Amino acid sequence: MDNGDVIPNLDAPWDFLSTRIQEWIIGAIVGLIVNELFFTSAASSMPFIFITIVLTAYGLSCARRKFADGSRGFVNYCCVKMGIVPPRIPAPSELQPVWSGAPMRRIKSDTLYMQLGFDEFFLERKEEKLKQQEGRL
């Protein structure tokens, strides 16, 4: 489709009861671990194992859905809480505060950006826009 329409859920991964296969596998692993640690017979503790599997899978699913980018946001959140640098995230740029609209801070004078005088160029552009807007009013 070239008209900009997006087909919803076209690339959505397989899921069962809104929980992805990885979450079910983790739930099964946690169920086996709980069985080995707390119960002597798997046959007599099967309801508890199933409850553990379902609660673990749904817990992970709910945690994933709280983030806009799904699993990646959840992984980044967990890494930050553990004090680890999240995977595949580049280091922030020195110019990012200027581009993002965050409060301005001074850029080091030895950067190529300052040596080429781009700071003055963009300042002039901003003043021109303000003058044009005042002229319209």
C-alpha positions in Angstrom: 0.0 0.0 0.0 1.6 3.2 -1.1 -1.1 5.6 0.1 0.2 5.5 3.7 -2.4 3.1 5.1 -1.1 0.7 7.6 -2.5 -2.8 8.1 -2.9 -3.3 11.8 -1.0 -6.3 13.3 0.6 -7.2 10.0 3.9 -8.1 11.6 2.6 -9.1 15.0 4.2 -12.2 16.5 2.3 -15.3 17.3 0.5 -15.3 20.6 -1.9 -17.3 22.6 -4.3 -15.5 24.9 -2.4 -12.3 24.2 0.8 -13.8 25.6 3.8 -14.5 23.3 5.5 -17.9 23.0 8.6 -16.7 24.8 6.6 -15.8 27.8 4.9 -19.2 27.8 8.3 -20.9 27.6 9.6 -18.8 30.5 6.4 -19.7 32.5 7.0 -23.4 31.8 10.6 -23.1 33.0 9.6 -21.2 36.2 6.9 -23.9 36.8 9.5 -26.7 36.5 11.8 -24.8 38.9 9.0 -24.2 41.4 8.2 -27.9 41.2 11.7 -29.0 41.9 12.2 -26.5 44.8 8.9 -26.8 46.7 7.1 -30.0 45.8 8.1 -33.7 45.9 5.7 -35.1 43.4 4.8 -33.4 40.1 1.5 -35.4 39.9 0.2 -34.1 43.2 1.3 -30.6 42.6 0.2 -30.2 39.0 -2.5 -27.5 39.7 0.2 -25.4 41.4 2.6 -25.8 38.5 -0.1 -24.8 36.0 -1.0 -21.7 38.1 2.7 -20.8 38.3 3.0 -21.2 34.5 0.0 -19.1 33.7 0.7 -16.3 36.3 4.3 -16.0 35.1 3.3 -15.8 31.5 0.6 -13.3 32.1 2.8 -11.3 34.4 5.5 -11.0 31.8 2.8 -10.1 29.2 1.4 -7.3 31.3 4.9 -5.9 32.0 5.7 -6.0 28.3 2.5 -4.2 27.3 3.2 -1.3 29.7 5.9 -0.1 27.4 5.2 1.4 24.0 8.0 -0.5 22.3 7.1 -3.8 24.0 9.9 -6.2 24.8 12.7 -3.8 24.1 11.3 -1.2 26.6 11.0 -3.9 29.2 14.6 -5.1 28.7 15.8 -1.5 28.8 13.9 -0.9 32.0 15.3 -4.0 33.7 18.9 -3.2 32.5 18.7 0.3 33.9 17.3 -1.0 37.3 20.2 -3.5 37.5 22.8 -0.8 36.6 23.7 -2.3 33.2 23.8 -0.2 30.0 20.8 -1.3 27.9 21.7 -3.1 24.7 21.7 -1.4 21.2 21.4 2.1 22.6 24.0 4.6 21.3 25.7 7.0 23.6 24.0 10.4 23.7 25.3 13.1 21.5 26.7 16.5 22.7 24.2 18.2 20.4 21.2 16.3 21.5 20.0 19.0 24.0 20.0 21.5 21.1 18.0 19.3 18.8 15.6 17.9 21.3 14.3 21.1 22.6 15.6 20.4 26.1 17.1 23.3 28.0 20.0 24.7 26.1 23.5 24.2 27.4 26.8 25.4 26.2 28.6 23.3 23.6 32.4 23.0 23.9 34.1 25.5 21.7 36.6 23.0 20.3 33.8 21.0 18.5 33.5 21.1 14.8 29.9 22.4 15.2 31.2 25.5 17.0 34.2 26.0 14.7 32.0 26.1 11.6 29.7 28.6 13.3 26.5 26.6 13.1 25.4 27.9 16.4 25.2 31.5 15.0 23.5 30.2 11.8 20.7 28.5 13.7 20.3 31.5 16.0 19.9 33.8 12.9 17.2 31.4 11.5 15.3 31.5 14.8 15.4 35.3 14.9 14.1 35.4 11.2 11.2 33.1 12.1 10.3 35.2 15.1 10.3 38.4 12.9 8.1 36.7 10.3 5.7 35.6 12.9 5.5 39.1 14.4 4.9 40.5 10.9 1.9 38.2 10.4 0.3 39.4 13.6 
